[in-house]
Amino acid sequence: MFEEISKQIPRDALVFCDLVGTFYKRSHGKTVFTDLNGFITLWKHVRGKVIFLTAHPNTQDIHKSFEELGLRYSDFTIKYTTVPKGEYLAKYNYPHIAFIDNTKQQILSVQKHCPHIQSFHVSSR
């Protein structure tokens, strides 16, 4: 999933990626990556210019999920929003931005408010 996306965006793009359902999901009571190897490929492709953007209101839940995945929360940039993601991203000015989310509503919000942002709708595996 992420590897295919990385082939479609410029090398130095800024990538906003949803967390829950896109980067990781809950499966049988455990937190698991949706596509770790593909994400690493994407991360290398954009030289680490990945910002996680979540509408999940519980920061403690996000911290716990990162811990369950064996990741240090502090190693990543994570932004929280209470507004639709398109409205949130409208404030960013960068030569090329890509947005990845598993929620069609958030993709539509970005397409409406930020038609210049390249959007990718993914389904969690």
Secondary structure, 3 states (H helix, E strand, C coil): CHHHHHCCCCCCCEEEECCECCCEEEECCEEEECCHHHHHHHHHHCCCCEEEEECCCCHHHHHHHHHHCCCCHHHCCEEECCCCHHHHHCCCCCCCEEEEECCHHHHHHHHHHCCCCEEEECCCC
